[in-house]
């Protein structure tokens, strides 16, 4: 079974409703197909991006941590691999700004397949070949664009792994 990093743009009202009834989060995420511009997944690249941004396997702090593994838990309902987490519109803006300060070349300069494998960065078995770098780069670009669009829309965001 794969672990896929997901992001869902939501309005302030949707966030308030989900906070008021956290048991509704799984139905919200899975019962209806979201509009195509309100959801993005990073496939299995989420963990490598987190590691390259934060220098740690699971830890971090501040906006760069919030880009992958941060946010506040939204209840206790398991949506795949733990509960969904959320960022407020203010948190989304701070994270979008921090991500915009990381160039693709800076991110890829941190790419070291040996370190990724030693730290058991999912999905493991990194080769360091160009295909790995393209995979991480393309998903990082999608992440940055999604955060920028969400920030521009003054929306909140759900983060979850399924």
C-alpha positions as CSV (number, residue, x, y, z in Angstrom):
1,X,0.0,0.0,0.0
2,X,1.3,3.4,-0.9
3,X,1.5,6.5,1.2
4,X,0.4,9.5,-0.8
5,X,0.7,13.1,0.4
6,X,-2.5,15.1,-0.2
7,X,-3.6,18.7,0.0
8,X,-7.1,20.1,-0.1
9,X,-8.0,23.8,-0.4
10,X,-11.0,24.7,1.7
11,X,-12.8,27.9,2.7
12,X,-12.8,29.4,6.2
13,X,-16.4,28.3,6.5
14,X,-15.6,24.7,5.5
15,X,-12.8,24.7,8.1
16,X,-15.1,26.0,10.8
17,X,-17.7,23.3,9.9
18,X,-15.1,20.5,10.0
19,X,-13.7,21.8,13.3
20,X,-17.2,21.8,14.7
21,X,-17.7,18.2,13.6
22,X,-14.3,16.5,13.1
23,X,-16.1,13.1,12.6
24,X,-17.2,14.4,9.2
25,X,-13.6,14.8,7.9
26,X,-13.4,11.4,6.2
27,X,-16.7,11.9,4.4
28,X,-15.7,15.4,3.4
29,X,-12.5,14.0,1.9
30,X,-13.7,10.8,0.3
31,X,-17.4,10.9,-0.4
32,X,-17.3,13.4,-3.3
33,X,-14.7,14.1,-5.9
34,X,-13.3,17.6,-5.1
35,X,-13.0,20.2,-7.8
36,X,-9.8,19.6,-9.7
37,X,-8.3,22.9,-8.7
38,X,-8.9,22.3,-5.0
39,X,-6.8,19.2,-4.5
40,X,-3.3,18.1,-5.3
41,X,-1.3,15.1,-4.3
42,X,2.5,14.7,-4.2
43,X,2.4,11.0,-4.7
44,X,5.2,9.4,-2.8
45,X,7.5,12.4,-3.0
46,X,6.1,14.1,0.1
47,X,8.7,12.6,2.5
48,X,11.7,13.4,0.4
49,X,10.5,17.0,0.0
50,X,10.0,17.3,3.7
51,X,13.5,15.9,4.3
52,X,15.1,18.2,1.8
53,X,13.3,21.3,3.2
54,X,13.8,20.5,6.9
55,X,16.9,18.3,7.1
56,X,15.1,15.9,9.4
57,X,13.2,12.7,8.8
58,X,10.0,13.7,10.8
59,X,10.9,16.8,12.7
60,X,11.0,20.5,11.8
61,X,9.5,23.7,12.8
62,X,8.0,26.8,11.2
63,X,6.4,27.2,7.8
64,X,8.7,24.8,5.9
65,X,7.7,22.0,8.4
66,X,4.0,23.0,7.9
67,X,4.4,22.5,4.1
68,X,4.4,18.7,4.5
69,X,4.0,17.3,8.1
70,X,2.8,20.4,10.0
71,X,-0.6,21.9,10.7
72,X,-3.0,21.2,13.5
73,X,-4.7,17.9,13.8
74,X,-8.4,18.1,12.8
75,X,-9.9,15.6,15.2
76,X,-8.8,12.1,15.7
77,X,-10.5,10.4,12.7
78,X,-8.0,8.3,10.7
79,X,-8.1,9.3,7.0
80,X,-5.4,6.9,5.9
81,X,-2.3,7.4,8.0
82,X,-3.6,9.4,10.9
83,X,-5.9,12.4,11.1
84,X,-6.0,15.2,8.6
85,X,-4.2,18.4,9.7
86,X,-5.2,21.9,8.8
87,X,-3.5,25.2,8.1
88,X,-5.5,28.5,8.5
89,X,-5.3,31.0,5.7
90,X,-2.6,32.8,7.7
91,X,-0.6,29.6,8.0
92,X,-1.0,28.9,4.3
93,X,0.3,32.4,3.5
94,X,3.3,32.0,5.8
95,X,4.1,28.6,4.3
96,X,3.6,29.9,0.7
97,X,6.1,32.7,1.4
98,X,8.6,30.3,2.9
99,X,8.3,27.9,0.0
100,X,8.8,30.7,-2.5
101,X,12.2,31.4,-0.9
102,X,13.4,27.9,-1.8
103,X,14.6,27.6,-5.3
104,X,14.5,24.4,-7.2
105,X,18.2,24.4,-7.6
106,X,18.7,24.9,-3.8
107,X,16.3,22.1,-3.0
108,X,18.0,19.7,-5.5
109,X,21.4,20.6,-4.2
110,X,20.3,19.0,-0.9
111,X,19.3,15.8,-2.8
112,X,21.7,12.9,-1.7
113,X,20.3,9.5,-2.4
114,X,22.6,7.9,0.2
115,X,21.3,10.2,2.9
116,X,17.7,9.7,1.8
117,X,18.1,5.9,2.1
118,X,20.1,6.1,5.4
119,X,17.2,8.1,6.9
120,X,14.6,5.7,5.5
121,X,12.9,8.4,3.5
122,X,9.8,7.0,1.9
123,X,9.5,5.3,-0.5
124,X,13.2,4.4,0.0
125,X,15.4,2.8,-2.6
126,X,16.5,6.2,-4.0
127,X,19.0,5.9,-6.7
128,X,20.1,9.5,-7.2
129,X,19.5,9.1,-10.9
130,X,17.9,12.0,-12.8
131,X,14.5,10.3,-12.7
132,X,14.5,10.7,-8.9
133,X,15.5,14.3,-9.1
134,X,12.7,15.1,-11.7
135,X,10.2,13.3,-9.6
136,X,11.0,15.3,-6.5
137,X,11.3,18.6,-8.5
138,X,8.0,18.2,-10.3
139,X,6.1,17.4,-7.1
140,X,7.9,20.3,-5.3
141,X,6.8,22.7,-8.1
142,X,3.2,21.4,-7.7
143,X,3.4,22.0,-4.0
144,X,4.6,25.5,-4.3
145,X,2.0,26.4,-6.9
146,X,-0.8,25.0,-4.8
147,X,0.3,26.9,-1.7
148,X,0.5,30.1,-3.7
149,X,-2.9,29.6,-5.3
150,X,-4.4,28.8,-1.9
151,X,-2.8,31.8,-0.3
152,X,-4.0,34.1,-3.1
153,X,-7.5,32.8,-2.6
154,X,-7.3,33.4,1.2
155,X,-8.2,29.8,1.9
156,X,-7.3,27.3,4.5
157,X,-5.8,23.9,3.7
158,X,-6.1,20.3,4.8
159,X,-3.0,18.1,4.7
160,X,-3.3,14.3,4.9
161,X,-1.5,11.1,3.9
162,X,-3.5,8.2,2.6
